[in-house]
Amino acid sequence: MSGSRGRGGLPTADDLYDQFLDATVDQSPRSLGQHVSSWTRRTLGQYVTERLKVAVSDSTVGRHLRRLGWTLNRPALTIRSPDPTFDQKATELVRLREQARRGEIVLLYEDELDLNLLPGVVRCWTRKGEQRKVPTPGTNRKRYGFGAVNFLTGELTTQIGEHKDSKGFCALVTAIVAHYHPDPLRPGPKIVLVVDNYIIHHSKITHETLGRYADRLEVYRLPTYAPKLNVIEWLWKSLRAQVTHNHLFASIEALVDAVTVFFADLAAKPQTVLSIIGSTDRPSKHKPQLLCAPI
């Protein structure tokens, strides 16, 4: 520590202080024996002062944090998959991606999306001293999206229906097969459809549909509670941010129209889709098209 002195004759903060502060704020307070669950500038300052004998004001702690790249932000809840085969399945998913890059398979990620007339609420620009008001519907109404994204080309296949059921999922599967591998007698790479463990993916009608196309399409089931392995989740996050949050549509039909426009815009921007889902592979030279209209 430097030899200069602050309040009460204690040495002032220097590089060692910054290093210790940076390491401390990255840990849970309770893991360090504190009786609080979240750090504040005051509790951080007190903790560091006790360890390094360096006294600074709360505002100075804040300045140090900002300089070190820290900011206040809301964390996201997460859950660790209890699936004992998680590591094995995650490794297999990497292998499937490599197969897709070699042209041996067509790799698609699929998921469903709840579309609520009741808008989600997230942070937005607001005049100081005021609070934006987002109106709510008298009665919430819902529609459901079904989507699949090609991991290499960014191509989208979508459906929007009134129910999140096996019928909607099977309609999506049928549309996928019709586009990627319509002729069972014509050779071509097999379609691998990555899905989660939602109940409609295990129903009788789903098994019948998948059996009908078993020569051209197979499903790869993700570990339970592993949404981060499904890259289409990032598209849903983008959709919510751009369409469903902070705005009440006049009707559920108006919401569906806005979602349809969102999908159409993305269908014309494969590079954007690939960027959103985290694929670093080059998209196909052919412009992706929106394959399905709302049902």
N, C-alpha and C positions, 0 to 999 in steps of 0.2 A: 504494500500500500504506500501511497505517497505520504510525505511527511507533513502536508498541510493539515490544518485543523478546522473542523466545523463547529456546530452547536455543542456546548458542553465539553469542548476540548477533544471531541472525537475526530479521527481522520476523515477527510472528504472522499467522495466516490471517485474512482478512477477505472482503468481498464479491468482490473480484477473484480471490481464491483459489478461492472457490466457482464462479465463472464458468469459470475455467480448468480446474478439476477436472471439472466437468460436461461440458465440451467434450472433455476428454481421455478419460474413461472410455467415451464414446460411439464411440471409434475403436479400431481394432485396434492393439495395441501394436507389431506389426511394421511397420504403415504409418507409425509414428512413429520407426522406426529402432531399436526395442527388440529384444532377443534372446529374448523370451518371446511366447507366443501368447495368453495370458489375463492380465488384470490381477489382481493381489492388492492388498490394502491397502498392503502394503510397497512393491511396485513402483510403484504409483500415487504414494505419498508421496515416494519417491525421485525419480521423474520430475518431479513438480511442484516439489519442493525445488530441483532442478537449474535449473529454468527461472525460478522466481520468488524463489528464495532464502528460502523459507518452510519452517521445520522444524516438523513436527507428528508426534505418535506415530501408530502404526498404528491404535489405537483411535479417535483423533480423526479420522483419515481415514474410518473406518467411520461415525462419527456424522455427518460432513458428507455422506457418500453417502446415508445414510438420510434426512436432512433434504431432500436434493435429489430424493428419490423413487426412488433406486436400491436394488435388492435382488438377492440371488443367486438365479439361476434357471437351469434347464437350457435352452439354446437348441435350436431345432428345425433339423434338416437340411433344406436346400432345394436345388432344382435349377432352373436357368433353362432354359426351353424352347428347344431348338435349332431349332424349327420356324421357317423363314424367313417363314411367313405368320402368325406369332403376333399381331402388332399388328393385322393386317387382320381376323383371325378374332375377336379380342377386341372390336374395334369393331363387327363384325357382330352379336356377341352383345348388345351394348348396343342395337342397332337392333331386335333381336328382342324384347327386353324392352319397348321402347316400343310395338311392334306388339301385344304381349300386353295392355298397359295400355289400348290403344284397342279391345280386343276383336276384333282382326283374326285372332289365332291363339291357341291354347292352348299355353302354353310349359311343358314339363316337363323336369326334369333327372334323368338316370338314371345309376345306377352299381351295381356289385356289391360285396359285402362278404363277407370270409372270417370264418367263425365257428369258432373253435378251442376244443376242450375245454380245452386248455392255456391257463390264464389269462394275460393280460398283467399286468404289475406296475408300479404307479405309486405315487407318494408318498401316504401316508395318516397319520392321527393315530396316533402310537406313544408309549407311555410312555417317558420318559427312561431311557436305559441299557438298553433292550430293543429287540428287532427282531422285528416281526411275521413269521410264517412263513405262506406261502401254499402249500398242498400242490399237487402236480402229479399228473396221471393217469399210470398205468402206460403206457398207450398213448394218444397223442393221436388224437382223432377230429375230423372237420370236417363242417360244413354250409356252405351258401353262400346269402347273401341277394341278392335282386334288388329294386331299389326305384326308384321315380320320385316326385318331388315337384312339385306344381303351384306355380310361382313366385308366382302371385297369390293363391291360396286356401289354400295349405298342405296341400292334399289329398294323401294318400299312396296309392300303389299298390305292393304288395309281394308277393314270392314267396320261399319258402325251399325249397331243394332239396338233393339229395345231391351234385350236381355243378355246377361253375361252367362251364356249357356253353351252346351255342347253343339247345338245347331250353329251358332255363330262361329265357333272354333272350326267345325268341320267345313263350313263354307269357306273359311280362310284357307284351310288345307287344300280344298278342291281348286281354289283359285291359284294357289302356289304351283300345284302340279300342272294345271292347264297352261301356265306360263313357262315354267322351267323344263318340264318333261312331259308334254302332252301325249306323245306316241309311245306306248309300251314296247313297240317293236323296233323303235329307233334307238340305237345305242347313245348313251350320254352319261355324264357323271350323276351319281345318285345325290338326291337332296337330303341333307341332314338338318332337321329342324330342332333347334334347342328350345326346350320348354321347361317351365317350372313344374311344381307338383300340385297345382290347383286341381280341384276335384273334377272339373270338366275335361281335363286331359286324361282321365282314367275311366270315363263313363263307357257304357256299353256301345252307344252310337259312335263314340270316338274310336273305340277299338275296331268297330266294323269299318269305319271310314279309313283308318290307317291300314287295316288289313287289305282293303281294296287297292291301295296304292303301295303296298309293301315292296313291290319290285322296283319302285322309283323313289320312294321317300321313307325315311325312318326318323324317329324322334330320339333325341338325346336328352335325358331328364337330368336337370341340375340337382345338386344336393339340396336338401330342405333348408329353408331360411338362408338363401344365398343370392339375394337380388343383385349384389355387386358383380356377380359373374354373368349377368344378363345385360348385355350392352344396350339393348333397346330401352332399358330403364332411363338412360340419359336423354333419349328422344322424348320420353314422357315428361321428364323434368323440364325440358326446353318448352314443350307444348304448354305445360301449366304456367310457366313464367310468361309466355307470350300471349296466351289466349284466356285461360280460365281464372287467373288470379286478379283480384282487385277490380272486377267488372261484373255487373249483373246484366246478363243478356235479357232482352225483352221476352224471349221464349226459349224453350229447349231446342226448337227448330233453328233459331238464330244461332245458338251455341254450336249445334251440329254443323251449320254452314261455315262458321268461323273455323272449326276444327278441320273441316274438309279443305278449306282454303290453305290452312297451315300445312296439311299433308301435300297438297298440290305444289305449294311453294318449295317444300323440301324435295319433292320428286324431281324438280328441275335443277337442284343444287346438290349433286352427289358429293362434291368436295366438302360441303357444309355438313352433310350427313355423316361422312366418314370422320370428320373432325369431332363431331359431337359424340360419336360412339367410340372414339379412341382407336380407330383403325388407321394404321400408317401406310397401308397398301394403296397403290394407285387405283383409282376407279376405272371401270370399263370405259372405252371410248364411246360407247353407245349411251345416249342420254337416258337415265332411268325414267320410267313412266309410272304414273299412279295406276295400279292395275284394277282396283275395285272401287265402285261407287258405294255410298251408304246403302244398307239393306233395311 
